[in-house]
Amino acid sequence: MFFRQILNDETACASYVFGCNTAGELAVVDAHADLVDEYVTAAEAQGSRIAAVIETHVQADHVSGLPELVERTSATAYLPEAAGVDFDHHALADGELITLGNTVIQAVATPGHTAAHHAYLVTDHRRGDEPWMVLTGDALLVGDAGRPDLHAHGEQTVEEMARVLHRSLTDRLLALPDHLLLYPAHYSGSVCGRGLSGHPASTIGFERRHNDALAFDSEDAFVAALIADVPPEPEHQAEIVAANRSGARRSSIA
Ligand SMILES: [Fe+2]
């Protein structure tokens, strides 16, 4: 299995290129608009093609590289079902699989940061028939849980989103084995979490033991702490979300 984490320090975003070089098929998860050349170059260096461009959710803090990457590679775009975007894509249901040779990606519905949010379990069948890692998007970060306020709107309050996130964490992500590698969508410097680690990787077990956002023994305590001190909103948030829903290639947003 080929796997590379590709970082953007300007927005503290983590993205991923991985998949099966035997089959010659790779996926990009949470592509950043400024890194499209890097994804294409990484795939070319492996002699593989980018077959799948996958989002954990519609991002609010940076413009996605998905539209340009799909246009350049003819890959299939995958988003969580009910993501609310206006471009052609495959809407992934909870539990659905994407198979790239020996690499299998399974969607795990983990709403709360956004109403439509998936984590992705990754299994490399060359190594074993159980998941090796989980890409957690903005649901679970290294040192914090995702903020619940950015996508809350009339139907769901910030508190309701925080409650949904708590259930996603306890019922889905913390139900995973401790040894699973954990790769988030952001790290230190991002406005998408508080006090994030500068190390953009962890394990489920380490976060279970040492993530302050998970240190509460009730949903009410988790929610109260999560909504008590949310970070400032990302700059140009509304424009970025609109661009990411429209599927426009790189916009003029700073
Ligand atoms: Fe996000």
Residues whose N, C-alpha, C, O or C-beta is under 5 A from the ligand:
A	BS01	LIG	V58 Q59 A60 D138
